[in-house]
Amino acid sequence: MPGYGSTFWKKAPFVKFLLALVAGILLEWYFPLSKHTVWIFLVAAFSFLCCFFFIPFFSRYRLSFLNGIIIHLLFFSLGALLVCRQDIRKDRQWLGNFYKETDALVVTLQEPPVEKTRSFKATALVNYLVRDGQIIPVKGTLLLYFNKDSPGLLTYGSQVLFKKSLQEIRSTGNPGGFDYKQYALFQGITHQVYLAPDEFELLPGKKGNWFREFLYSSREKILHILRHTIKGDKETGLAEALLIGYKNDLDQSLIQSYTNTGVVHIIAISGLHLGLIYWLLALLLKPLQAKKKLRWLRPVLIISGLWLFSLLAGAQPSILRSALMLTCIVAGESLSKRTSIYNTMALSAFILLCVDPFWLWDVGFQLSYTAVLSIIIFMRPIYNWFYIKNKLLDSIWKLNAVTLAAQILTVPLSLCYFHQFPSLFLFTNFLAVPLSSLILLGEILLCVISFIPAAAFLVGKLVTCLIQLMNTYIENIELIRFSLWDGLQVTFIQAILLLLFIAGAAYWLMERSANGLKWGLCALLGFSALRSFSFIESNKQDKLIVYNAGQKKAIDIIDGRKYYFTGDSSLLTDDFARHFYLEPSRVLYRVQKKEWLEGLCREENYLDYHGKHILLVDKALYFDNRPVKPVIDLLVISKNPKLYLEKIAASLDIKLVIFDGSVPAWKARYWKRDCDSLRIPWHDVNTAGAFVMNTR
């Protein structure tokens, strides 16, 4: 269909602008240019574009391709400039450019402190630092952790003065692990500090925004209602997440169950929730449509309600995308204009990335757009597979068609990020989606009638029962042995090739295009080749990994696609710690546990593997001096043993010392000095990330 492409671009011009913007964002992040260079490109493109309109009409028509290049360069430069603006490290007033350990800081809390297991946590905006009586204005955001004994007067807008050394935010550095440092940086957070009650001073007065104050107070009122009417920790935590996206009370095992069964999208506030709010607002405000003078008020109230709910729910990318799309739809309906859904999607993504270009890396942002795109493309063809006369059965099939359609384009990305596929997702979504919708509507009703205790009690009881039913159903589905296909390692490039294969195959089936089939098969061939190569490489690997496992001792020895673990036994029983610290690496290297490996010899705290001599020390050890020092390729120190490196070095020829995550920072400093004086190389996993060594 020769004219199809040109028609599409005319109906959805923002798709081209979005692609240029995304290209600029990616280039500036991975191959950064100076801000001045980006500005030169932007100004030059804008100047050329303005000059273009002064060219005679026919010349302008002949040079239309040049006009297109300039417009793309303009949006490309805009994307790069957005990254420069958003990256706090490129700001001249960034905290990191001025801060010294002796400085005092004045910060303003940007949220009410949230209770954690051992502390209260809050983000804080840095106002200025104090050095020798001089005030220096700086910019930056910190994570503050307050002791549980800290006074309860801390809230949004509170100003705090403290003089304690900041710690740079770091990732664990474990292979395949979550890059927390980048995640925090994308939110403008670069440092953190833990404050005891006597290490900070609460300054008089508050410095906040009245609207944010209103949002936080409204959220607290909603949380108070839910906590007093919905019984059970699991039920309350899920209710809070469903209604306003508050996830601090969610049970970790319950989150894992929802993830493993393919319905975690229910917990994340998204288009499903906002669609219900839109439906409810449209229903309640329908009488305004009949009155000419008040007709304009209906779209204003609907859009205001959608955005208020979005902000109360934490303004996550997925819900902001839905809010923008629904805003465009409501505005289009009020103006009696129909727009291309692809153009609306591209426009919403364009605006969101202009607000924060780092949302491009947000998994929820990516999955949200691929899910909607997948539904738009595939829902109708899937729904047309069956013709059902019965309206109830037809509605059930339509719901399942939406679920199936959403999976088509999201599966490759889900495999890439989560390394698992819930094989029974259709069964879980079949009940969980309508149930969660009823629960959400019940929670809204609960908040409306909360001033009537008896009615609130009855509705709260009903909502609690519905949540218990949904949780029980999800947890029972998870127990089925074949409900989850996990341990899947798909790289981002492989996921893109899978998406290209799906796109090509779909274009072939829907448009009868041979080119679609050809390009789809080429993408599938590329995916198969990369995957086969990665399996061949994994069969050859031999590694030793000392993990940064949060004050735990954890070591994996890898031989091909097998691994042997030695470390704290608590990591074997703590599902959350194991999944966070160890499993990403094992998925990355495609290994399965073995009780023993060929070529591995162990005697208490001594390991010999392929000629590498490894000594594990977590308690005091004493050695006799020998004429010839035994060679120790790796000395791994754990916990806080009574240890003198000078004495050990007198008895052993140590090639490298590793301090694992369980070593206290203050003790590691002493041992590092000893290593430096003895000229022994060292590696601290707490500061440098996991230690990975090839054993052959």
N, C-alpha and C positions, 0 to 999 in steps of 0.2 A: 504494500500500500504506500506508494510514493509520497502522497500528500499528508499521510498520517502524522509524520514527525513534525512538519512545519505547522500543522494545525494545533498540535499539542503545545508547542512552544509559544504560539500566539495566545492560547487560552491560559497557559501557566507560565508567564514570563519570569515570575519570581523563582522558579526552579533553577534557571540559569544564574540569576543573581546569587542565589543561595550557594550553588556549587562554587562560584568564584570566591565568595566570602569564606567558605570552608577551606578552600585551597590556601587562601592567605593566612588563615588561623593556623593550619597545619605547618606551613612553611616557616612561619615566625616562631613556632614553638620548637620544632626540631632543627631548624637551621636559622637561628636568630639573626636579624639585621638590627642595626642601630635605629633608635627612634627617629633620628634626623633623616636617615636614608628612606625610611618608610614615609615620612612626611613629604619628602621630595617627590616620591612616586605618586602620592595621593594628590598633591598640588598640581603636578605636571599633568596627570590624567584629567583632573577637573578643568584645568586651563585649556587643554586640547579639546575637551568636550564642549566648552563654551565657545571656542573659536570655530568649531565645526558648524555651528548654527549660522555663522556669517558667510559660509561658502554658498555660492549659487545652488539652487535646488537640484538641477540636473547633475552637477558635479557631486553634490552631496549624495545623490542616489547611486552614482557610480562608486563612490567611496564608502558605501554603507557597511562593507566588511570592516573597514578601518574604524568606523563608529562603534561597531560591536566589540572590537578589540579594546578600544579605549574604555568603554563602559565596564567590560570585564576587569580591566586593569584597575579601574576606580574601586570596584567592590573587593577585588583582591587586596589592594592596599588598605582598604578599610578594615578587612579581617586582620591583617598584620598589625595595624594600629590598635585595634581592640585588645589584642594580646599584650602589646606594650603597655597599654593603659591599665589592664587588669592585673598584670604581674607586679605584685607589690615590691619585688626586689629591684625593679627598674625605676622606682620612684626615688627621687633625690632625698626625700625626707624619711625614707624607710628606716625603721628602728635599727636594723642590722648595720647600717652605715655609721651609726653614732655610738651604739651601746658599749659600755665597759662594765665589768663585773662590780665595780665600786659604785655605780650609779643607782640612784633611787628612781622609782617609776611611779607615775600617777596614771591610773587606768580607770575606765568606766565600764561597768558590766553591761553587756549587750543582751542579756537574758537573765531570768531568775535562775539561781543555782539549782542544778538537778542532782538529786541524791543518787550516789553510786554505792557499791558495796563497802568501800573504805573511806569515801570522801564525798564532798560536793563538788560538782564540776560546772564551770561557766566560761563562756567566751567573753573577752574584754578588749575594748578598743584602747590603745595606748594614746594618751593625750600629750604627755611630755615627760622627759627625764630630767632629773635634778642632779647637777654635778658641781660641787664646790659652791653651792648657793646660787648657781646659775640655772635658769630654766631654758631647756632646749626643746622646742616643739618637734615631735616626731610622729610618724605614721606606722601603723602595724596592728595586728590582732594577736592576742595571746590566748592560750588555754590556761585557766586558773583552776587549781585543785585545792579546796579548802578542807582542813581537818574536820572530822565530824563534830568536834567540840567548838567549832567556830560559831560566833554569835548569829542568831537567826534574823538579824536586821538586813542582811545582804539581799538585794533584789535588783530588778532591772533599773538601770540608771545610777546605782550606787557607785560612788567614787572611792577608790582604794589606793593608799600609798604604801609601798613596800620597798625594801632594799634587800633583795635576795637574788642570787645569781640565776639567770634564766638558763634553761636547757633547750638546745636546738631540737626540734621535733625530728625524729628519725624513724625509718622503717625497720622492720626486723632484718631485712636483707636476706631472708631465707629464699632459696630457689623457688620460683613460681608463686611466691607469697604476695600478699596485698601490699601495694606501695602506699603506705599510710602518709609518708612524707609528701608525696605528690598530691594525694587527696586533700591534705590539710593546706598545702600551698595554693591549690585551686580555690580555696575559701579565704585566702589571704592570711592564713595562720602559719607562722614560722617558728614560734617558740612556746614554751610552756614552763610553769613553775608550780611547786607544791608549797602551800603556806599554812603554817601552824598558827593558832590563835594569837601568839605573841610576835608574829613575824609580819603583821600588816596593821594598818590603821585605817579605820573607816572614817572618811572625811564628811563633814556636814554638807547637806544639800544633795540634790540629785541632778543628773545631766542626762535627760532622755527626751524621746519624741512622744508627744501625746497620743499619736495614733498607734505606735507600737505598744505604749502603755495600755491602751484600750484593748488591743489584741491579746496581750498577755493576761490581763485581768479577765477578759472574756473566756480565754482558754482555761484559766484556773477555776472559774465558775462552772464550766462544763465538766471539767475533771472532778470537781467536788460532787456534782450531781451524779455522775457515773459511779464514782467510788462508794457513794452512800446508797445507791439503789441496785447495783449489779453485784452479786455476791460471787466470791471465788477469785483468787489471784489471777489464774489463767483467763477467766472470763472477763474480768475488769480490764486487764492488760490488752486483750484483743478488742474490746469495745472502744477503748481509748484510741487505739491505732486505726480502727475502722472509721470512726467519726471525724477525728481531727488530726490523724497522723502522728499522735503522741506514742512513741515506741519505747520509752524508757522503762515501762513496766511490763513489757512483753516477755513471756517465758521463752528462754533460748531453745529449749527442746521442742516447744510448740512451733517456733519459727522454722526449725529444721524439718519438722513434720510437714508443714505447709510447703516448704521448698522442695522436699523429696517427692511430693505428690502433685506438683505442678500448679498449685493455687496460691503461691506467695503473692501474686499480683493483687489478691483480695486485700491483703494487709497494707500494701502500698497504695496510698490515695492516688487515684488515677482517673481516667476518663469514665470508667464504670460508675464511680461514686459521683462525679460531677454531672454525668448524664442523668442520674436519678434526681439530683438537686435541680437540674434544669427542668426535668419533667414535672417535678413538684411545684416549682415556681410558676411554670407555664400554666399548670392546672389552677392554682390559686388565683392567678392574675388574669384568667380568661375573661371575667366580666368586664375588664377595662377595654377589651377589644371591641365590645359592642358600642362603646361611647366614643364618638368622634373627638371630642375635646380632650379626653383623657387617654386616647389611644397611644400617644407618644410616650406616656408614662410607663406603659407595660415593658417595652424593651429596656428602658433605663433601669427599672427596678430589677428585671431579670439579670441584666449584666452586672449591676451593683451587687446583687445577691451571690452571683457566681464568683466574683472577685473577692468578696468578703469571706466566703467559705474557703477559697483557695489560699488566702493569706492566713486564715485561722489554722489551716491544715499544714502550715509550714512553708508554703510557696515552693514546693519541689518542682523540678523541671517537668515531670509527667503531668502534674495537675495544671501547671501554668500553660503547657501546650494545649491541654483540653480547654482551659478557660479562654485562651486566645481564639481557638477554632470555633468554640461556641459563640464567642463575642462576634466574630465575623459572620457566622450563620444568622444570629439574631439581628445584627445590623442589616445584613442583606435582605432578610425577610421584611424588616420594617421599611426598607427602601424599595421593596418589590423587585429585587435583583437577585438572579442566581449566578453564583460564581463557581469556577472550577474547584473541586475539592482538593486537587493537587496544588493549585495555586494558593488556596487557603492554608494547606499544610505547610507549604514552602514559606509563606508569609509569616506564619506563627513561629516556625523554626528560625527564620531570619531575625525576627524581633527578639526572640529569646537569646540568640547568640550575640546580638548587639548589646543586650543587657549583661550577659556573662558568657564570653567565648569559651570558657572552660567547661561549660555544660556539654560541649561536644564530646568530652571524655566520660560523661556520666552514663553509667550503664542503663539507668532508668530512662534517660532521654533517648538513647539509641533504641531500646526495646519498645518504648512507647510509640515512636514514629514508625518502626518496622511493623509493629502489631496493627496499627491503624491502616497503614499502606497495604498490608496483607489482607485485612478485612475488606478494604475497598476493591481490591483486585479479584480476590478469590471467593468471597462470601456468596455472591450471586451464582456463579457456576456450580459451587458445591451444593447450594440450596436447591438448584434445579435438577440435581441427581434424582430426587424423588418428588412425586406429586401426591400430596396427602390432603384428602377432603376434610377430615376432621380438624376443626380449628385448634383444639387443644393439642392434639398430636403434631399439627403443623407448627404451632408455636414452639413446642419442645424441639422439633427437628431444626427450626430456625436458630434457636439458641445453640444447639450443637454445631450447626453449620458455621456460626460466628466463631465458636471455640476452635474448630478445625482450621478455619481460614486464618485465624490469628497465629496459629502455630507454624504455618508454612514458612514465613520469612523470619520468625523469631527463633526457630530451632537452631540454625547455625550459630547465631550470636549467643544463645543460651549454652550451647555446647562449649563455645570458646571461653565464656566467663565462669560458668558454673560446673563444667566438666561432668554433667549428668543429664539424663533424659528420663522424665517420669512417664513410663509406658502406659499408665492408667489415668493419664490426665483427663481424658474424656469423661470417665466415670466420676472423678472428683469434681470437675467443673460442673457436671450435670446437676449436682445437688448444691455444691458450695456457692455458685454464682447467684441463683435465686434466693438461697438462704441468707447470704450476706446482704443482698438487697433488702430483704425483709427486716434484717437486724438493723441496718442503717436507717430505714424509715422509722423503725421502732425507737431508736435512740433519738432521732429528731423529735418525735412525739413526746418522748420522755423529758427532753429539755424544755419543751413548750409547756407541759403540764406539771413541771416540777414543784410549782407553788401549791399544788393540791396533793398532800402527802399520800392519801389512800389510793388515788389514781396512779400516782408515780410508783407506788409500791407494786401495784398489779402489773403495770407495763414493764417495770424493772424485772419482775419475776418472769414474765413472758420472754423478754429479751435474753435473760440469763439462760433459760431453758433452750432457746434457739441456738445460742452460742455453744452451750454444752453439747447439743445434738450435732452441730457442725464440727466441733473439735473431736468428738468421739468418732464420727464418720471418717474424718481425715486421718486420725491416728490408727484406726483399724485398717484403712486402705494401705497405710504405710507398712503394716505388718505383713502384708502379702509379699512373698519372696521375690516375685518378678515385677514388683511395682516400680522399681528403680533400676535403671541401667547407669551405673556410675563408673568413675575412674576413666572417663573419656578425655583424651588430650587432643584438642583441636586448636591450632594456632589461629591468629587473627587472619593471616593470609589464606589459610585453608577455609576459614569461615566465609571470606569474601568470594572465594572460588565456588563454594557451595551455593552462595546467593546468586552468583552469575549463572550457575547451572540451572537453578530453579527458575530464574528469570527467562533464560533461553528456552527451557522446556515449556514454560507457561505460554510464552509468545508463540511457540510452534503449535501448541494445542489449541490456543484461542484464535490465533490469526492464520493458522495453516502456513506458517512461514518456515521455509527450509533453512533460511539463515539463522533463525532462532534455534533450531535443532543443532545446527553446525556449531554455533558459538557455545551452546550449552554443553555439548559433548566435549568440546575443547577444554572448557572449564572443569568438567568432571575428570578428564584425563589429567589435567594439571593437579587437581586435588589428590587423585589416586597416586600420582608419581611422588608428590611431596610426602604423603602419608607413608608410602612404602619406604621411602628413603629414611624417614624418621624412625621407623621400626627397625630397620637394618642398623642404624646408628645406636639405638638403645640396646641392642643385643651385644654391642662391643664395649659398653661403658664399664668402667671400674672407678669408683669414687668413694671418698670418705667425706661426710658432711657433719660438721659440728654446728648444731642449730642455735639460733638466738630464740630460746623458748621461754622467755618470761620467768627468770629465776629458777629454771629447771635445767637439769642435765639431760641432754638428748643428742645422740650420735647415731647416724645411719652409715653402714658400710654397704656399698652397692656393687654387685657383680652381675653384669648383664641386666636382666629384668627381675633380679632377686635382691632383697635387702635384708640385712641383719641389724637389729636395733639393740642398743645398750643405753641405759639412762634411767631416769626416775620412773618408777612403776605407775605413779599417779597419772602420767601422760597416757597410759593405756586405758585408764578408766574414765578420764575426763574427756568426754566427747568434744566439747567446745574447744579446749586447748589443743587436742590432737588435730581437729579439722583446721584450726587456724594456723598452727605452727608447722605441723609435719605433713599433713595430707597434700597440700599444694605441690611440695617437692616430689612426693612419691607419684603423684599423677603426672607431673612434668616429665619424670624419668621413666614412667610406665613400669614401675616395679611392684612386686608382690612379696609379702613377708615370708621369710624362711627362718627356721630355728637355728640353722648353721649354714655356713658357706664353705665351699671347697677352697682350700688354701688358707683358711683362717685358723690360727692357733691362739688360744686364750688361756692365761693362767692368772686368776684373780684380776688384778688391775693392769695386766700387761697383755697387749695384743700384737700378734705378728701376722701381717697380711701382705702377701706378694713381696716379701722382703722388706716391708716398711715396719719399723719398730715403733709402737705407740704405747705410751705410758699414761694411764688415767689416774689422776691424783685427786681424791676428795677427803683425805685424812692424812695425818702426819706420817711421813715415811723416813726411814733412816737407811743409809747405804754405807758399806765399807769401802775405803779407798782401795783401788786396784791398780796394778802396774799399767794395764791398758784399759782405758775407759770404754765401757759398752756404749754403742751409738744408740741414741734415742732420736728418731726422726721427728717425732711429735710428742710433746709433753702437754697434755690437756689437763688444765686445773679447773676444778669445780668446787662450788660452795666456799667454805672459809676454813681450810685446814691450817694447822700450825706448820708453816713451811718456810724454809730459808733457802732461797735459790742459790746463794753462794755455796752452801754445803752440798746441795744436789749437783751443782755444776762441777764441784771438785771430784765427784764420783762418776758422773755420767757426761758423755759428749752430746749435749742437747743442740739440735739443729733449729728447732722452732718451738715456741711456747704459745699455747692457745688458752685464753681466758674465756670460759663459756658464760652463758647468760646467768648462771647461778652465783657467780663471783660478785661480792659487794664492790661497788665502785671505789670506795675509799681504800679497800685492800688491794684492788687491782692497780691503783696508782703507785703503791709501794713496790709491788712486784715488777711493774713496768720500769721503774727506776733501776731496780736490780738488773733487769734484763739489759737495759741500755749500758749500764756500767760493765756488764759481762760481755757485751756485744753479741747478745743472743736476740735474733729477730722475734717479734711477738705479734699476736693478732687478738684483739678484743672484740668479740662478737657483739657486745652491747653497743659499741660505737661504730664498728666497721661492718656489721652484718655477719651472717653465717659464713663459716670457713668451709670452702669446698676445695678438695685436693684430688687430683687424678692419681690413683695408686699404681699405675703402670706407665 
